[in-house]
Amino acid sequence: MFRFFILFLIFSTCSVHINGDTPANCTYDDIRGSWTFFETQRSFDRNVKCDNQAPGANEVRLELLFPDIAVDEFGNKGKWTIIYNQGFEVQINYRKYFAFSAYKQNGSTVISYCHRTLPGYAHDILGNNWSCFTGRKQNQLQPKISHSPPMLESSEELFRNDQDFIKQINNVQKSWKAAVYPHFENLSHRELHLMRGGPRSRIMDPPKPRKASSIVKRDVKTVPLEFDWRNVNGVNYVSPVRNQGACGSCYAFSSVGMIESRLKVQTNNTVNLQLSTQDIVSCSRYSQGCEGGFPYLVAGKYGQDYGFIQEKCDPYVGSDVPCHEKKCLRHYTARYGYVGGFYGACNEELMMIELVRNGPMSVSFEVYSDFQYYKSGIYHHTGLESSFNPFEITNHAVLLVGYGQDASTGEKFWIVKNSWGENWGENGFFRIRKGTDECSIESIAVEATPIP
C-alpha cells in the first residue's frame, strides 16, 4: 500500500513567517481540483526560507482528485491530503509539496483565499534538493470570512472549581465521576486554556469517521476484544505520565509519547528513552510553542526533518524560552501519516488495528468544560456547561494506549494517556466512550514509525 509522509508548514501571521499554525479555514472541496505550482530551482537545503525567495518560474501542473489521488500533466500518479483546514500536501514523482492556504487576518476577522497558497516548501522523498513554490487553483474561489475568538478579559483571573457544576455532572449520569482538583486553582483561566490545547490547537468542523471497508471489517476481527499496551504479557510499553503544566504543549507530549512507546515496542522494551518536549516547544517551526500545535507536524514532520533529542539534553520548563542549537543525538521518524492514509479516512476499526499492530498513537479530541473535572470511569460529554466558562472548544492531543469493555455495563471504551500529571484522572489516564466518535476522538488519529 502506498504510504506517504504528511509534510506541511504553517505560519502564524499573514507576513508568512514560519512559526506555527494558521487561522485559515479551507475545506476538502475548496482544495480538490486543478492546480499549478510555481517552483524555484531545486538547489536548497532544509534551512531555506521560502518567504524570502522570488516566485518560481518552473510550472508543475496537477489534478487533485477524489479521494486522495494526484495526477500530473504527464500522467504520473501520486497522493495528496488536506492538513486540517489549513493547507495541503502532495507527493508525486518522488517529490513532496506542502503549503498552507493563503489568508489575511485583521483582529479576529480572518479572510481565507483557498484557491491559492502562501509560499510552500518542496523536496525529494530523501529530504534533499529543497525548493520553494506557490500554488494557484485553476478556478478562483470566493474569499471565506471566519472569526478567531479573542481571549476574554477575565482570562487572567484565577480559576475556581465549580462545586455545583461537579454535582450536576455526577447527578445526570453514572458512567463517570467528576471531582474537585484544588491545584487547578493556582492557574488562571488563560493557563487552563493552554493546558486544554491552547488557542492554536483549534480544529473547526473535524471530519466524521469514514465507514470501514469490508477488508477492514475482516481484519479487525483478528485483534483482541480488549488490549492495553501498559500490560502485554506483564510488560509495560507505555512511557510514564508527565505534566505539561500551564503551556499549550499537549501536541508535543502526545507526539513524543507515541515515539517513546513505539521505540519500546519495536525493540522489545530494550530502548527506553525520555524525549524532549521543550526542544519542540522552543525550536519547532511547525508549531506555535505554548500557544498550541498539532501532532501531525511534530511526530511526523519535525521528527523526520529535525529529529527528537532526549529530555536530559533540553529539560522541560513549560514556557516559550528561545531555541538554542544543541549538539545532541537525534532520533528520527521514518514514516508517518493519518490513520487511514489521509485526513478524513479514520475510523474505530482502523484505530484498533493500528494500535494493536504497531503501538500507541496520537489522537485529538474536543475538550468541553466537564472533562477537566474527570476523576474516573468512562467519559462522555454530558452536555452541561459551567455557569462561568470563558473557554472556546479546543482540540487536546493525547496518547491512545488501549481499549476495553466494562464488565457490568458492556460499555466500550478507549484507554488514553493524558499530560496533566499522575494526580489527575485514573493515575494520569482516562477512559472515554468508544465506537461513537465521542468528542471526535475517532476522527483524527496519527501514526508514526520511529527509527530505532
Phi, psi and chi 1 to 4 in degrees:
 res  aa     phi    psi   chi1   chi2   chi3   chi4
   1 MET       -  135.6  179.5  178.7  178.9      -
   2 PHE   -66.9  122.4 -172.3   91.0      -      -
   3 ARG  -112.6  147.4  -55.8  -68.9  -66.2  -88.2
   4 PHE  -141.3  156.9   65.3   95.5      -      -
   5 PHE   -91.0  132.5  -54.3  138.6      -      -
   6 ILE   -88.6  107.7  -62.6  173.9      -      -
   7 LEU  -119.0  130.8  -60.4  178.1      -      -
   8 PHE  -162.6  134.2  177.8   58.3      -      -
   9 LEU  -105.1  139.0  -71.5 -179.4      -      -
  10 ILE  -127.4  152.9   50.2  179.5      -      -
  11 PHE  -126.9  151.3  -64.7   66.5      -      -
  12 SER   -93.5  -20.0   60.9      -      -      -
  13 THR  -140.7  169.5   70.3      -      -      -
  14 CYS   -76.1    4.3   53.6      -      -      -
  15 SER   -83.9    3.0   63.8      -      -      -
  16 VAL    54.8   40.5  -60.7      -      -      -
  17 HIS   -84.3  134.3  172.8   68.0      -      -
  18 ILE   -74.5  107.5  -53.3  170.9      -      -
  19 ASN  -172.4   70.1 -171.9   23.9      -      -
  20 GLY   103.6 -176.3      -      -      -      -
  21 ASP   -80.0  164.7   61.1  -38.4      -      -
  22 THR  -112.3  165.9   80.0      -      -      -
  23 PRO   -90.6   11.3   33.0  -34.9      -      -
  24 ALA   -59.3  152.9      -      -      -      -
  25 ASN  -139.4   84.5 -177.0   22.5      -      -
  26 CYS  -121.1  137.1  -61.6      -      -      -
  27 THR   -94.3  173.3   66.6      -      -      -
  28 TYR   -57.4  -46.0  175.9   90.2      -      -
  29 ASP   -68.6  -26.9  -72.7  -30.2      -      -
  30 ASP   -64.2  -37.1  -69.5  -27.8      -      -
  31 ILE   -87.7  -37.3  -56.9  -57.9      -      -
  32 ARG   -59.1  135.5 -174.6  175.4   63.7  171.3
  33 GLY   142.0 -158.1      -      -      -      -
  34 SER   -94.4  129.1  -58.8      -      -      -
  35 TRP  -129.2  152.6  -74.5   81.6      -      -
  36 THR  -123.0  126.6  -59.8      -      -      -
  37 PHE  -100.3  129.1  -67.0  166.4      -      -
  38 PHE  -101.3  103.0  -59.0   92.2      -      -
  39 GLU  -108.2  141.5 -173.2  179.7    5.8      -
  40 THR   -78.5 -178.7   66.0      -      -      -
  41 GLN   -63.6  152.3   68.2  -88.3   22.9      -
  42 ARG   -97.1   63.0  -58.2  172.0  177.6 -179.8
  43 SER  -127.2   15.1   58.4      -      -      -
  44 PHE  -104.9  172.5  -59.5  103.4      -      -
  45 ASP  -113.1 -172.9   61.0   22.1      -      -
  46 ARG   -67.2  -11.3   66.0 -179.6 -175.0  179.6
  47 ASN   -87.0    0.9  -63.7  -47.5      -      -
  48 VAL   -62.7  143.8   62.6      -      -      -
  49 LYS  -111.9  106.2  -65.9 -177.7  178.2 -179.5
  50 CYS   -74.5  -18.4  -73.8      -      -      -
  51 ASP   -69.8  -13.2   48.4  -48.0      -      -
  52 ASN   -99.4    0.7  -63.6  -33.9      -      -
  53 GLN   -94.7  146.7  -65.2  -65.6  -37.9      -
  54 ALA   -69.8  154.8      -      -      -      -
  55 PRO   -54.5  141.0  -23.8   33.3      -      -
  56 GLY   -72.4  149.2      -      -      -      -
  57 ALA   -99.1  -18.0      -      -      -      -
  58 ASN   -85.9  131.5  -59.5  -43.5      -      -
  59 GLU  -104.6  132.9  -64.6 -174.5    8.0      -
  60 VAL  -120.6  117.2  178.6      -      -      -
  61 ARG  -103.1  132.6  -65.3 -178.1  176.3   85.1
  62 LEU  -137.4  150.3  -60.6  165.5      -      -
  63 GLU  -112.7  124.1  -68.7  -78.3  -18.1      -
  64 LEU  -101.8  108.6  -54.7 -176.6      -      -
  65 LEU  -109.5  164.3  -53.6  174.4      -      -
  66 PHE   -72.6  141.9  176.1   85.5      -      -
  67 PRO   -88.6  -24.3   33.8  -35.3      -      -
  68 ASP  -152.2   26.3   63.3  -23.5      -      -
  69 ILE   -96.9  130.9  -57.5  -60.4      -      -
  70 ALA  -113.0  136.9      -      -      -      -
  71 VAL  -132.7  129.1 -177.9      -      -      -
  72 ASP   -92.9  179.9   70.3   10.4      -      -
  73 GLU   -66.0  -15.4   59.0 -172.3  -56.6      -
  74 PHE   -97.9    2.4  -54.6  109.2      -      -
  75 GLY    89.9    1.7      -      -      -      -
  76 ASN   -70.7  139.6  -61.6  -59.2      -      -
  77 LYS  -107.8  146.3  -69.2 -174.9  177.4 -178.5
  78 GLY  -148.7 -155.6      -      -      -      -
  79 LYS  -128.3  157.1  -65.9  -75.2 -173.4  176.7
  80 TRP  -148.7  160.3   75.5  -77.8      -      -
  81 THR  -154.4  147.2 -178.8      -      -      -
  82 ILE   -76.7  157.8   59.9  169.6      -      -
  83 ILE  -114.6  103.1  -51.3  -67.2      -      -
  84 TYR    52.2 -131.3  -52.9  103.9      -      -
  85 ASN  -113.6   23.4   55.2   -5.3      -      -
  86 GLN  -114.3  -19.7  -60.9  176.9   -5.8      -
  87 GLY   178.7 -163.4      -      -      -      -
  88 PHE  -154.9  163.9   61.8   98.9      -      -
  89 GLU  -133.5  142.1 -178.2  -95.4  -13.2      -
  90 VAL  -128.6  135.7  179.5      -      -      -
  91 GLN  -121.4  119.9  177.7  177.5  -48.2      -
  92 ILE  -156.7  145.1 -164.4  164.6      -      -
  93 ASN    53.1   37.9  -93.4   -5.9      -      -
  94 TYR    64.7   21.1  -54.4  103.7      -      -
  95 ARG  -125.6  154.6  -75.1 -172.0   68.9   78.2
  96 LYS  -121.2  129.8  -57.1  172.3 -173.9  177.3
  97 TYR  -118.0  129.8  -62.6   84.8      -      -
  98 PHE  -143.0  137.7   50.2   95.5      -      -
  99 ALA  -157.1  169.5      -      -      -      -
 100 PHE  -114.7  156.4   56.7   93.1      -      -
 101 SER   -71.0  145.8  -62.1      -      -      -
 102 ALA   -70.3  148.0      -      -      -      -
 103 TYR  -159.9  165.4   71.7   96.8      -      -
 104 LYS  -133.2  145.7  -70.7 -176.7  179.4  179.3
 105 GLN  -129.1  132.7 -176.3  168.8   12.4      -
 106 ASN  -130.8  100.0 -176.8   10.6      -      -
 107 GLY    65.8 -125.8      -      -      -      -
 108 SER   -90.5   -4.6   62.6      -      -      -
 109 THR   -88.9  127.5  -60.1      -      -      -
 110 VAL  -120.3  128.8  178.8      -      -      -
 111 ILE  -110.5  117.4  -56.8  175.4      -      -
 112 SER   -98.9  131.9  -59.5      -      -      -
 113 TYR  -110.3   84.4  -58.2   96.2      -      -
 114 CYS   -75.2   -7.9  -58.3      -      -      -
 115 HIS   -89.4    1.8   61.3  -79.7      -      -
 116 ARG  -147.5  164.7   56.6 -173.5  175.1   88.1
 117 THR  -114.7  160.0   73.3      -      -      -
 118 LEU   -78.9  167.9  -67.5  175.6      -      -
 119 PRO   -52.9  129.8  -28.5   36.7      -      -
 120 GLY  -118.7 -177.2      -      -      -      -
 121 TYR  -126.7  145.6  -69.2   67.5      -      -
 122 ALA  -138.6  150.9      -      -      -      -
 123 HIS  -161.1  169.1   56.6   68.9      -      -
 124 ASP   -76.9  172.0   65.2   32.0      -      -
 125 ILE   -69.8   -9.1   60.6  172.2      -      -
 126 LEU   -95.3    1.6  -61.2  179.2      -      -
 127 GLY    82.8   21.2      -      -      -      -
 128 ASN  -113.7  171.2  -59.8  -42.8      -      -
 129 ASN    54.4   58.8  -59.7  -38.4      -      -
 130 TRP   -71.5  151.2  -74.3   63.1      -      -
 131 SER  -146.3  171.1   62.9      -      -      -
 132 CYS  -114.4  154.0  -56.2      -      -      -
 133 PHE  -155.8  160.1   76.9   97.7      -      -
 134 THR  -125.0  149.6   54.7      -      -      -
 135 GLY  -117.4  147.5      -      -      -      -
 136 ARG  -139.4  131.2 -176.0  171.1  -67.2  -86.2
 137 LYS   -82.4  148.0 -166.4  176.5 -178.2 -176.8
 138 GLN   -62.1  -43.0 -178.7  173.4  -38.7      -
 139 ASN   -99.5  118.1  -62.9  -37.1      -      -
 140 GLN   -72.3  137.4 -177.7  168.4  -27.7      -
 141 LEU  -104.5  155.2  -55.0  174.8      -      -
 142 GLN   -69.1  138.3  -70.1  -65.7  -38.0      -
 143 PRO   -57.3  145.4  -21.9   32.9      -      -
 144 LYS  -109.2  129.3  -60.1  174.6   65.0  174.0
 145 ILE  -102.7  128.1  -60.6  176.3      -      -
 146 SER  -138.1 -179.9   56.6      -      -      -
 147 HIS  -135.4  137.3  -61.2  -82.1      -      -
 148 SER   -96.2  118.6  -81.1      -      -      -
 149 PRO   -62.3  130.0  -19.8   31.6      -      -
 150 PRO   -75.4  156.8   29.9  -34.7      -      -
 151 MET   -68.2  137.8  -67.5  -66.3  -68.3      -
 152 LEU   -74.6  154.0  -58.6 -177.8      -      -
 153 GLU   -60.1  -31.2  -67.7 -179.8    1.3      -
 154 SER   -79.1    1.2   58.2      -      -      -
 155 SER   -67.2  -20.4   62.8      -      -      -
 156 GLU   -88.4   -5.3  -62.8  -57.9  -27.1      -
 157 GLU   -70.5  150.7  -64.6  178.6    3.1      -
 158 LEU   -70.0  142.3  -70.4  179.4      -      -
 159 PHE   -71.4  146.3  169.5   79.7      -      -
 160 ARG  -129.5  130.4  -69.0  -69.5  177.6  -97.2
 161 ASN   -59.8  136.3  -76.7  -74.1      -      -
 162 ASP   -97.9   95.4 -170.4  -23.9      -      -
 163 GLN   -62.9  -40.6  -60.0  -82.7    2.5      -
 164 ASP   -64.9  -38.7  -68.8  -23.9      -      -
 165 PHE   -63.8  -41.7 -176.9   44.5      -      -
 166 ILE   -61.8  -42.3  -66.6  172.3      -      -
 167 LYS   -63.0  -41.3  -70.1  179.5 -178.1  178.4
 168 GLN   -60.7  -44.5  -73.2 -178.5  -26.7      -
 169 ILE   -58.2  -46.8  -66.7  171.6      -      -
 170 ASN   -72.6  -21.8  -69.1  -31.6      -      -
 171 ASN   -84.4  -29.3  -73.9  -23.8      -      -
 172 VAL   -87.5  -11.5  -60.5      -      -      -
 173 GLN  -156.2  162.3   51.2   80.0   43.2      -
 174 LYS  -120.3    5.9  -58.8  -60.9 -179.3 -176.0
 175 SER   -75.4  -33.7 -178.4      -      -      -
 176 TRP  -145.7  162.5   62.2  -78.7      -      -
 177 LYS  -112.5  138.6  -64.9  -65.9 -176.9 -177.5
 178 ALA  -104.3  150.4      -      -      -      -
 179 ALA  -149.2  163.4      -      -      -      -
 180 VAL   -79.1  138.9  170.2      -      -      -
 181 TYR  -120.1   95.0  -72.9   98.3      -      -
 182 PRO   -57.8  -33.7  -24.7   35.1      -      -
 183 HIS   -68.2  -19.2   63.9  -81.4      -      -
 184 PHE   -65.4  -23.0  -75.3  164.8      -      -
 185 GLU   -74.0   -3.0  -62.5 -166.0  -12.3      -
 186 ASN   -86.3   -4.1  -63.8  -37.5      -      -
 187 LEU  -110.6  151.6  -58.5  175.2      -      -
 188 SER   -81.8  166.9   68.5      -      -      -
 189 HIS   -61.3  -36.1  -74.8  -75.2      -      -
 190 ARG   -64.2  -43.0  173.5  176.4  169.7   77.1
 191 GLU   -64.8  -37.8  -70.6  172.2  -36.1      -
 192 LEU   -68.2  -34.0  -80.3  175.1      -      -
 193 HIS   -61.5  -42.4 -172.9 -162.3      -      -
 194 LEU   -64.6  -40.7  -67.4  171.9      -      -
 195 MET   -62.2  -31.0 -171.2 -176.5   77.1      -
 196 ARG   -86.8    5.9  -67.5  162.0   57.2  156.3
 197 GLY   136.9  -34.8      -      -      -      -
 198 GLY    89.3  158.5      -      -      -      -
 199 PRO   -65.2  -20.7   23.8  -34.3      -      -
 200 ARG   -94.0   10.3  -63.6  -67.3 -174.8  176.1
 201 SER  -113.0   24.5  -65.8      -      -      -
 202 ARG   -88.0  125.6 -175.8  167.2  174.5 -104.9
 203 ILE  -112.8  114.6  -58.4  175.6      -      -
 204 MET   -82.2  129.9  -66.4  178.8  -77.9      -
 205 ASP    54.5   66.8  -60.1  -38.9      -      -
 206 PRO   -61.2  152.2   22.3  -32.7      -      -
 207 PRO   -69.4  157.5   27.7  -35.7      -      -
 208 LYS   -86.2  150.5  -61.9  -62.2 -178.0 -176.5
 209 PRO   -57.5  141.0  -24.0   33.9      -      -
 210 ARG   -83.9  141.3 -164.5 -178.9 -165.9 -160.3
 211 LYS   -59.9  134.5 -174.2  177.4  179.4 -179.9
 212 ALA   -69.4  139.0      -      -      -      -
 213 SER   -75.3  168.7   67.4      -      -      -
 214 SER   -63.2  -34.0   57.4      -      -      -
 215 ILE   -67.9  -43.2  -65.1  175.8      -      -
 216 VAL   -64.2  -41.0  171.0      -      -      -
 217 LYS   -62.8  -33.6  -71.1 -179.7  178.7  178.9
 218 ARG   -70.4  -44.7  179.6 -160.4   65.0 -165.5
 219 ASP   -67.2  -34.4  -71.1  -11.0      -      -
 220 VAL   -67.1  -20.6   78.9      -      -      -
 221 LYS   -69.7  -14.0  -65.7  178.3 -179.2  179.4
 222 THR   -88.2   -9.8   65.7      -      -      -
 223 VAL   -95.0  157.1  -57.5      -      -      -
 224 PRO   -63.3  157.6  -18.6   30.5      -      -
 225 LEU   -70.1  -28.2  -65.0  177.5      -      -
 226 GLU  -135.9  146.3  -63.1 -174.0  -11.0      -
 227 PHE  -157.9  141.3 -167.0   82.5      -      -
 228 ASP  -150.0  115.0 -171.6  -13.5      -      -
 229 TRP   -68.4   -8.7  -82.5  108.0      -      -
 230 ARG   -77.0  -14.1  -63.4  173.6  -59.7  175.5
 231 ASN  -153.2   87.2 -176.3    1.4      -      -
 232 VAL  -112.5  103.1  179.2      -      -      -
 233 ASN    54.5   40.1  -61.8  -38.1      -      -
 234 GLY    85.1    2.0      -      -      -      -
 235 VAL  -110.1  135.4  178.5      -      -      -
 236 ASN   -98.8  118.0  179.9   10.7      -      -
 237 TYR  -103.1    7.8  -68.1   89.9      -      -
 238 VAL  -102.8  129.5  178.7      -      -      -
 239 SER   -69.9  159.5   54.7      -      -      -
 240 PRO   -61.7  152.7  -24.1   34.8      -      -
 241 VAL   -66.8  138.3  171.5      -      -      -
 242 ARG  -124.6  174.9  -61.4  176.2   65.0 -174.7
 243 ASN  -123.7  116.3 -166.4  -20.8      -      -
 244 GLN   -74.4  -19.6   69.9 -174.5   76.9      -
 245 GLY    67.1 -154.8      -      -      -      -
 246 ALA   -87.4   53.0      -      -      -      -
 247 CYS  -138.0  133.8  172.3      -      -      -
 248 GLY   -77.1   57.3      -      -      -      -
 249 SER  -108.8   19.5   53.3      -      -      -
 250 CYS   -56.8  -34.4   59.9      -      -      -
 251 TYR   -60.6  -35.0   64.1   94.7      -      -
 252 ALA   -73.3  -42.5      -      -      -      -
 253 PHE   -67.8  -40.1  -77.7   88.9      -      -
 254 SER   -63.3  -41.6  174.7      -      -      -
 255 SER   -66.9  -52.2  -63.9      -      -      -
 256 VAL   -68.8  -30.5  -58.1      -      -      -
 257 GLY   -61.0  -39.8      -      -      -      -
 258 MET   -65.6  -46.3  172.3  167.2   56.4      -
 259 ILE   -64.4  -44.4  -59.6  -57.5      -      -
 260 GLU   -58.0  -47.4  -69.7  167.5  -12.7      -
 261 SER   -69.0  -40.1  -66.0      -      -      -
 262 ARG   -71.1  -28.9  -69.7 -163.4  168.2 -159.1
 263 LEU   -63.8  -39.2  -77.6  171.0      -      -
 264 LYS   -64.6  -41.7  -69.8  161.8   70.8   73.8
 265 VAL   -64.6  -45.5  171.5      -      -      -
 266 GLN   -65.5  -27.8  -72.6  176.3  -74.2      -
 267 THR  -111.5   19.0   63.8      -      -      -
 268 ASN    54.7   42.7 -164.0   23.9      -      -
 269 ASN    68.0   23.8 -147.7   30.8      -      -
 270 THR   -96.1  -21.4   59.2      -      -      -
 271 VAL  -102.9  109.8  173.1      -      -      -
 272 ASN  -121.8   96.6  -65.5  -78.4      -      -
 273 LEU  -114.9  148.2  -60.1  178.2      -      -
 274 GLN  -111.4  116.0 -173.3  175.8   63.9      -
 275 LEU   -93.5  155.6  -59.3  175.3      -      -
 276 SER   -81.5  121.9  171.5      -      -      -
 277 THR   -86.1  -26.5   49.4      -      -      -
 278 GLN   -65.9  -36.6 -171.0   61.4   50.4      -
 279 ASP   -58.9  -37.8  177.1   66.0      -      -
 280 ILE   -70.5  -46.0  -63.2  165.0      -      -
 281 VAL   -59.5  -43.3  169.8      -      -      -
 282 SER   -85.1  -32.9  -64.3      -      -      -
 283 CYS  -114.4  -17.3  -58.9      -      -      -
 284 SER   -73.5  122.6  173.4      -      -      -
 285 ARG   -78.8   -3.4   61.5  171.6   60.6 -175.9
 286 TYR  -100.6    5.4  -47.9  135.5      -      -
 287 SER  -134.6 -179.8  -54.2      -      -      -
 288 GLN  -119.5   35.8 -165.9   62.8  -83.9      -
 289 GLY    57.8 -130.3      -      -      -      -
 290 CYS   -77.6   -2.5  -79.9      -      -      -
 291 GLU   -86.2  -10.2  -67.3  -66.8  -53.3      -
 292 GLY   125.4  176.7      -      -      -      -
 293 GLY   175.3 -170.4      -      -      -      -
 294 PHE  -135.0  138.1  -62.7  104.6      -      -
 295 PRO   -58.2  -32.2  -27.1   36.5      -      -
 296 TYR   -55.2  -36.7  -59.6   91.2      -      -
 297 LEU   -89.0   -6.0  -52.4  174.5      -      -
 298 VAL  -109.5  -62.8  175.3      -      -      -
 299 ALA   -58.2  -31.4      -      -      -      -
 300 GLY   -94.9  -77.0      -      -      -      -
 301 LYS   -65.6  -51.5 -177.8  166.7 -178.7   57.4
 302 TYR   -63.3  -39.9 -171.5   76.5      -      -
 303 GLY   -63.5  -33.7      -      -      -      -
 304 GLN   -85.8  -40.5 -170.4  171.1   86.9      -
 305 ASP   -77.9  -35.9  -72.7   -3.2      -      -
 306 TYR  -124.4  -26.9  -62.9   95.0      -      -
 307 GLY    82.9  161.9      -      -      -      -
 308 PHE  -101.4  144.1  -57.2  102.7      -      -
 309 ILE  -108.5  166.5   62.0  174.9      -      -
 310 GLN   -79.0  154.6  -66.8 -168.8   44.1      -
 311 GLU   -55.6  -39.7  170.8   71.6   10.0      -
 312 LYS   -65.4  -19.8   60.9 -173.8  178.1 -178.1
 313 CYS   -82.0  -25.8 -171.9      -      -      -
 314 ASP  -152.6   81.3 -168.0    2.4      -      -
 315 PRO   -63.1  150.4  -21.5   33.2      -      -
 316 TYR   -73.2  130.5 -173.8   66.5      -      -
 317 VAL  -118.1  -13.3  -62.9      -      -      -
 318 GLY    71.7   32.3      -      -      -      -
 319 SER  -149.4  169.3   62.0      -      -      -
 320 ASP   -85.8   66.9  -71.4  -47.3      -      -
 321 VAL   -78.6  154.0  -62.1      -      -      -
 322 PRO   -61.7  152.4  -22.0   33.0      -      -
 323 CYS   -82.6  134.1  176.1      -      -      -
 324 HIS  -126.8  134.6  -61.5  -71.8      -      -
 325 GLU   -62.0  134.1 -175.3  176.3   -4.1      -
 326 LYS  -123.2  133.0  -66.8  161.6  -77.3  -69.5
 327 LYS   -86.5   78.8  -57.1  -68.5 -174.7 -178.6
 328 CYS  -129.9  153.0  -55.1      -      -      -
 329 LEU   -64.2  134.1  178.0   65.6      -      -
 330 ARG  -112.9  144.7  -67.9 -167.6  172.3  -94.1
 331 HIS  -114.9  126.1  -55.4  -92.1      -      -
 332 TYR  -109.0  157.6  -68.4   88.6      -      -
 333 THR   -93.6  129.9  -61.1      -      -      -
 334 ALA   -80.7  -45.6      -      -      -      -
 335 ARG  -153.3  160.2   61.8 -176.2 -175.7 -175.1
 336 TYR  -164.9  165.1   57.9   95.2      -      -
 337 GLY   173.0  178.8      -      -      -      -
 338 TYR   -73.7  141.9  -65.7  102.7      -      -
 339 VAL   -63.9  124.1  170.8      -      -      -
 340 GLY   104.6  -14.6      -      -      -      -
 341 GLY   106.0  -25.8      -      -      -      -
 342 PHE  -157.9  164.1   55.9   91.8      -      -
 343 TYR   -61.7  122.0 -172.5   76.5      -      -
 344 GLY   101.2    0.7      -      -      -      -
 345 ALA  -100.1    0.9      -      -      -      -
 346 CYS   -78.1  155.6 -170.3      -      -      -
 347 ASN  -162.3  172.6   56.4   45.7      -      -
 348 GLU   -58.0  -44.8  173.0 -163.8    8.1      -
 349 GLU   -64.6  -44.4  -65.8   86.7   -9.8      -
 350 LEU   -63.3  -37.7  -74.6  170.0      -      -
 351 MET   -63.5  -42.0  -70.6  168.6   63.3      -
 352 MET   -62.0  -45.3  -68.4  172.6   65.0      -
 353 ILE   -63.8  -48.5  -65.4  168.5      -      -
 354 GLU   -62.3  -42.1  174.8   64.3   27.0      -
 355 LEU   -60.9  -49.7  179.6   73.4      -      -
 356 VAL   -69.0  -40.7  172.5      -      -      -
 357 ARG   -76.3  -35.9  -69.8 -179.5  177.7  176.3
 358 ASN  -125.6  -11.7  -62.8  -46.7      -      -
 359 GLY   117.9  176.6      -      -      -      -
 360 PRO   -53.6  152.5  -29.4   37.4      -      -
 361 MET  -138.3  158.5   72.9 -176.2   81.0      -
 362 SER   -83.7  132.3  179.9      -      -      -
 363 VAL  -131.7  158.5  -64.9      -      -      -
 364 SER  -126.9  149.4  -60.1      -      -      -
 365 PHE  -149.6  160.3   70.1  106.6      -      -
 366 GLU   -79.5  127.3  -63.7  175.7  -29.8      -
 367 VAL   -98.8  119.5  176.0      -      -      -
 368 TYR  -102.7  170.0  -66.1   88.0      -      -
 369 SER   -66.4  -25.2   56.0      -      -      -
 370 ASP   -73.7  -26.4   57.6   -2.2      -      -
 371 PHE   -62.1  -34.2  177.9   76.2      -      -
 372 GLN   -57.1  -29.1 -177.2  175.9  -54.3      -
 373 TYR   -92.1    3.7  -65.2  105.4      -      -
 374 TYR   -57.1  133.3  170.8   89.2      -      -
 375 LYS  -120.3  -42.1 -178.1   60.9  178.7  176.7
 376 SER  -165.0  166.0   62.4      -      -      -
 377 GLY    97.9 -164.6      -      -      -      -
 378 ILE  -105.8  107.0  -57.5  171.5      -      -
 379 TYR   -71.2  141.0  172.3   79.4      -      -
 380 HIS  -146.4  152.2   63.7  -90.0      -      -
 381 HIS   -68.4  126.7  176.5   40.9      -      -
 382 THR   -78.5  -16.8   60.3      -      -      -
 383 GLY    86.7   -6.1      -      -      -      -
 384 LEU   -84.7  153.0  -60.5  172.5      -      -
 385 GLU  -132.6  143.5  -68.7  -66.1  -18.7      -
 386 SER   -62.6  150.6  175.2      -      -      -
 387 SER   -60.8  -28.3   57.5      -      -      -
 388 PHE  -126.3  108.7  175.1   69.4      -      -
 389 ASN  -136.3   93.9  179.7   24.2      -      -
 390 PRO   -81.6    3.6   33.1  -36.2      -      -
 391 PHE   -87.2  143.5  -56.5  111.4      -      -
 392 GLU   -86.0  160.9   62.6 -174.8   57.6      -
 393 ILE   -68.5  127.9  -62.9  174.2      -      -
 394 THR  -115.0  168.7   57.7      -      -      -
 395 ASN  -109.8  115.4  -76.4   80.4      -      -
 396 HIS   -98.8  127.9 -175.6   45.8      -      -
 397 ALA   -93.0  132.0      -      -      -      -
 398 VAL  -141.4 -179.4  -73.1      -      -      -
 399 LEU  -117.4  119.2 -173.7   69.7      -      -
 400 LEU   -81.3  124.0 -178.2   65.2      -      -
 401 VAL  -121.2  -11.6  -56.8      -      -      -
 402 GLY  -177.8 -175.3      -      -      -      -
 403 TYR  -155.9  161.5   58.0   85.4      -      -
 404 GLY  -167.7 -166.0      -      -      -      -
 405 GLN  -147.0  133.2 -175.3  171.7   -4.8      -
 406 ASP   -67.4  127.9 -173.9  -88.2      -      -
 407 ALA   -66.0  -32.2      -      -      -      -
 408 SER   -89.6  -37.0   58.0      -      -      -
 409 THR  -103.0  -18.2   66.1      -      -      -
 410 GLY    78.9    2.7      -      -      -      -
 411 GLU   -70.3  130.3 -170.7  171.5   20.9      -
 412 LYS   -87.7  148.7  -63.6  179.7 -179.6  179.7
 413 PHE  -148.2  154.8   56.5   83.2      -      -
 414 TRP   -94.3  149.9  -63.5  109.7      -      -
 415 ILE  -107.4  125.7  -54.5  167.3      -      -
 416 VAL  -133.2  136.1 -171.1      -      -      -
 417 LYS   -92.1  124.6  173.7 -174.1  170.1 -175.5
 418 ASN   -96.8  177.7 -157.5   -3.8      -      -
 419 SER  -126.7   41.2   51.6      -      -      -
 420 TRP  -112.3   18.6  -67.4   -6.2      -      -
 421 GLY    90.4  163.5      -      -      -      -
 422 GLU   -74.3  -16.9  -67.5 -178.0  -21.3      -
 423 ASN   -88.6    9.8   61.0  -11.7      -      -
 424 TRP  -110.3  142.9  178.7   88.8      -      -
 425 GLY    62.9 -144.3      -      -      -      -
 426 GLU   -92.4   77.2  -63.1  178.4  -25.1      -
 427 ASN    57.8   39.7  -61.8  -45.1      -      -
 428 GLY    94.8   -7.5      -      -      -      -
 429 PHE  -109.1  166.8  -67.7   80.4      -      -
 430 PHE  -145.8  158.2   67.0   95.7      -      -
 431 ARG  -110.7  143.6  -71.2  174.8  -72.0  162.2
 432 ILE  -138.0  145.2 -175.1  170.5      -      -
 433 ARG   -51.9  136.5 -175.1  179.8  -72.0  170.4
 434 LYS  -112.8  143.7  175.3  176.9  174.0  -73.3
 435 GLY    91.1    1.0      -      -      -      -
 436 THR  -123.4    6.9   61.3      -      -      -
 437 ASP    54.6   44.5 -166.8   31.2      -      -
 438 GLU   -56.9  121.7 -175.6   64.8   42.4      -
 439 CYS    54.0   29.3  -61.0      -      -      -
 440 SER    69.5   22.4  -60.5      -      -      -
 441 ILE   -71.2  -16.8 -161.8  165.9      -      -
 442 GLU  -102.1   18.5  -68.8  161.7    4.3      -
 443 SER  -107.3  -29.0  -59.5      -      -      -
 444 ILE  -138.6   67.2  -39.3  172.1      -      -
 445 ALA   -95.6  146.8      -      -      -      -
 446 VAL  -121.5  135.8 -177.0      -      -      -
 447 GLU  -119.4  148.8   53.3   89.5    9.1      -
 448 ALA  -147.3  149.1      -      -      -      -
 449 THR  -117.8  108.2  -56.8      -      -      -
 450 PRO   -78.0  161.9   28.6  -32.7      -      -
 451 ILE   -96.9  114.6  -58.5  172.4      -      -
 452 PRO   -62.2      -  -19.0   31.0      -      -
